[in-house]
Amino acid sequence: MKNWKHDLVLRLIKLFDAILLTIPFAVCWYAYYASRIVEPFYNKGNWLIIALFLILYAVYGKIYDAFLVSLNSVANMIYSQALAAVFSDFIMYVVMWLLTKHLPPPLPLTAAFLCQLILAALWCLLASKWYFATFPPKRSAVICDERQGLERLVSEYGMDKKFQICITAGVEECLLNLGILDEMEAVFLSGIHSRDRNIILKYCIAKGINVYVIPRIGDVIMSGARQMHLFHLPMLRVGRYNPSPFYLLIKRVLDLVISGAALLLLSPVLLAAAAAIWLDDKGPVFYRQRRLTKDGAEFDVLKFRSMRVDAEKDGIARLSTGSADGRITRVGRVIRRIRVDELPQLLCVLKGSMTLVGPRPERPEIAAEYEREIPEFKLRLQAKAGLTGYAQVYGKYNTTPYDKLQMDLMYIAHPSVIEDLRIMFATVKILFVPKSTEGIEQGKTNAMDEIAGTKDNNG
C-alpha cells in the first residue's frame, strides 16, 4: 500500500511539473498575445490554447524522458524539459502566427521560456531530492554468464542511488541456490542463455522480484512476434520484416517532405560548410562512400569531407577513432562536432537510397568483419538504411556492434509511423552532446567492452 501511495504521489508530481511550466505560457498569452488576436477569444478559447500547450509539453516531455526522475540525472532532466518547452513554445508561436495573420513579436514568448527554464530547474532539483529520499536504493543482484561488468556500470552511470548491488554471482552459483535472491528487490540478468535465464526469471516472478534482462538476439526477434491461435493453441508467429504498404507509403511521404524542407531551411549552413571545407585545403567538398542498405544492396552515401583526401590511401577501410583521429581536418573537427558532416545524406533520403529512420548504413568491408564474429549482423539489412535510428538515439558512439545490432532489431521488430516520429524528435536531444562518448568518460568504455557479447549461441 505504501508503494502504491508513493507511485501516486510521483505521478501527481510529474503532472505538477507540466502544469508548472504551462503557467509562464498562460501568463504570456493572457498578458500579451490574447488581446492582439484579430477577433479575441472568449474564455473557452483561451483555455483551449493553454490546454494545447499543456498537451504538447506533456507529449514532448514523454518523448525526451523529461519526467523520468528515477533514472535521469538532474542535468539530463533539465536539458530534456528545456527541449520539450522549446518545441511546445515554437508550435504555439506558429499557431499564434496563423491566428493573427502576421508574425507576432517573439520577445514575450522568449521571456516565458526563460521562466520555464528556471521553473524546470527548480522542479528537477526538488523532485530528484524528494524521490531519492523517499525511495531508498533497491537491494539488487547481478547474475551474469558471458557478459560481465554490469555492476560497475551501475556506479559509473550514477545509478547506485537507484540500485544497491548486494550480490554479484555467476549463473551456475545462482541456479544451485536460488534462495540467494529472496531478499532482493531487483535482479539483473546479463548474458545468460535462455534455459538458465527462464529458471531464474520464473523464480523471481513468483517471489515478486523485478527482473532486468539484457536480451539476446533471439529475444529481440521474438519481441516482434504476432500473437495468434492455431489448432486451439496459443502461438507466436515470427517472420522477416514485412511492414504494411500503407506504412511504407507514409514513411516515404515523410522522407520527401522532411528532407526537402530541411535542405531548404539549412541551405545557408550547407553552403557555409562547403565553402569552409574547400578553403581549408582546396580539396573536394563531398565524400562518397559505398554503404549497405536493404537486402544487402550497395549505394553511395554522400557526406561532407571531414578527413584528409588521402585518409585511406592504402585502400583499407577503417572506422574513425573519434576526435583523436589524426586524419580529421581542422574544419572536419568542427562539422563533426555539430553533426553538419551528415547533412548531405538528406539528398540520399530525397533520392530514395536511404530513409530518415532506419539502421545506419555500414560499409561492406566493415560489415563483413562484424559478420565473421556476429553472423546475425546481416539481419539489420531487412530494412532500408536510415539517417538516424534507434541505435543512434539510445546507443553511444562507443556502443558495441552487438548491442547496436540488438537496438536496430528492436526497431525492425516494431515498425510504426509513431515510432519513426518519436526517434526523429529524440534525435534532436543528442545533437548537442559530444559525439565521441556523449559525456561518458573513458573508464566507462572499458566497462562497456567487458559486458559486450559477440555470439548468440542458443539465444
Sequence and secondary structure as in RCSB ss.txt:
>XXXX:A:sequence
MKNWKHDLVLRLIKLFDAILLTIPFAVCWYAYYASRIVEPFYNKGNWLIIALFLILYAVYGKIYDAFLVSLNSVA
NMIYSQALAAVFSDFIMYVVMWLLTKHLPPPLPLTAAFLCQLILAALWCLLASKWYFATFPPKRSAVICDERQGL
ERLVSEYGMDKKFQICITAGVEECLLNLGILDEMEAVFLSGIHSRDRNIILKYCIAKGINVYVIPRIGDVIMSGA
RQMHLFHLPMLRVGRYNPSPFYLLIKRVLDLVISGAALLLLSPVLLAAAAAIWLDDKGPVFYRQRRLTKDGAEFD
VLKFRSMRVDAEKDGIARLSTGSADGRITRVGRVIRRIRVDELPQLLCVLKGSMTLVGPRPERPEIAAEYEREIP
EFKLRLQAKAGLTGYAQVYGKYNTTPYDKLQMDLMYIAHPSVIEDLRIMFATVKILFVPKSTEGIEQGKTNAMDE
IAGTKDNNG
>XXXX:A:secstr
 HHHHHHHHHHHHHHHHHHHHHHHHHHHIIIIIGGGSSS   HHHHHHHHHHHHHHHHHHHHHTTTT TTTS HH
HHHHHHHHHHHHHHHHHHHHHHHHHTS   SHHHHHHHHHHHHHHHHHHHHHHHHHHHHS  EEEEEEESS   H
HHHHHHTTGGGTEEEEEEEEHHHHHH GGGGTT SEEEEES  HHHHHHHHHHHHHHT EEEE   HHHHHHTT 
EEEEETTEEEEE  S    HHHHHHHHHHHHHHHHHHHHHTHHHHHHHHHHHHHHHS  SEEEEEEE GGG EEE
EEEE  B TTTTTT       STT TTB HHHHHHHHTTGGGTTHHHHHHHTSSEEESS    HHHHHHHHHH G
GGGGGGGS  EEE HHHHHS TT  HHHHHHHHHHHHHS  HHHHHHHHHHHHHHTTS TTTTT  HHHHHHHHH
T     TT 
